[in-house]
Amino acid sequence: MGRIFEVRKSTMFARWDRMAKQFSRIGKEIAIAVKASGPDPDTNPALRRCMQNAKSVNMPKDRVEAAIKRAMGKEMENYDEILYEGYGPHGVAILVETATDNHVRSVANIKSIFNKGGGTLGNSGSVAFQFRKMGVFKLKPEGLVPEELELELIDFGLEELGEGSAENGEDILVVRSGFHDFGNMQKALEDKGITPISAELEWIPSTTVPLSDEQAEDVSKLIEKLEQDEDVQKVFHNMG
């Protein structure tokens, strides 16, 4: 019985850690959005997106409001968004998005994680050419007809529309647009009364690297370590 309790406790702590990391990531995104375009979501599309994404990970409303208020303060840190590129084990390309107030700390930590995980941190441009930055909108499928939605959104930069699964296993629709059409797509969905579960800019690999289960585990361990770093926002890879 004690062993079962330990396993449950470990799972619970892992869930809390993941939630804390998600809240921290969105808090930084809110700070960046507010610093750039102000605290009013009605006139700040980036902040609206952050608030939608906060809702998708069950971030409490009072924490979102506190993050907006904190971002307006003079003592709030200024975060720089920096993309790091490298290779993990078995030739897997990895992109690491960070939001940091200390460049020296960030690069030292990320380089160390790559080295210890059997990878190599590369120079700018060494990996990103294997990916394409795209807008990714996840929608609840209820009340939507994919074929009709595709025709309605094609003039606003739609490039792909398909089915997917949310973290909780629920079926979703996934809309992808080009990077430069992200704002157009966000507005088009809003005008149609569609509120995305989440709206993100993601790096989509052009091709993937097929790996065995053992090899995939090696890469997954490195990615997990990167995601745990305080400055890391998101990690993308081309592991198949």
Buried (B, 14 or more C-beta within 10 A) or exposed (E): EEEEEEEEEEEEEEEEEBEEBBBBBBBBBBBBBBBEBBBEBEEBBBBBBBBBBBBBBEBEEEBBEEBBEBBEEEEBBEBBEBBBBBBBBBEBBBBBBBBBEEEEEBBEBBBEBBEEBBBBBBEEEBBBEBBBBBBBBBBBBEEBEBEEBBEBBEEBBBBEBEEEEEEEEEEBBBBBBBEEBBBBBBEBBEEEEBEBBBBBBBBBBEEEBEBEEEBBEBBBBBBEBBBEBBBBBBBBBBBE
